[in-house]
């Protein structure tokens, strides 16, 4: 089974202007949590698997960012979240529901869905290789996942990598490409930061 790092198409704009400082202030208005507490939750969300559905409401409307509206992608990464148009959501919701939470948003009035990934893939640590520079750890040179752990997962993160990237298997890739949804690239190099 192949594993891929999911990336946005090259020269892609973030779909929405997703300012977590402003969003934290907005979400705090309907919560007993302070904006700073919610901001801290956003900043640690990937590492700590923070859920936001208890704070979320359907009235969250964002502006498109840059030329994102013109690019018109169906699905893309937005930081550590994934954002998708409603047809993509309808196609994926049953498959992804066990791996995270869906959070409704609007882009200048157009309904979309934000996906907060809450699943980790178990690394095959004896086959992972730490990179060193000047005697200090400097990330990973090689990342490998336990096949038994990820075989039923569509999307997942890596604790060992630092939860900065989103990974998938052929199952997710085949759905996206088979449905001809635009916006994502699937890279077999699990650590390469470039598209």
Helices and strands as residue ranges (DSSP letters): E 3-8, H 20-28, H 35-43, H 45-48, E 61-62, H 68-71, E 75-78, E 81-85, H 86-96, G 97-99, E 100-107, E 110-117, G 125-127, E 129-133, E 136-142, H 147-150, E 155-156, E 166-169, H 170-178, E 184-187
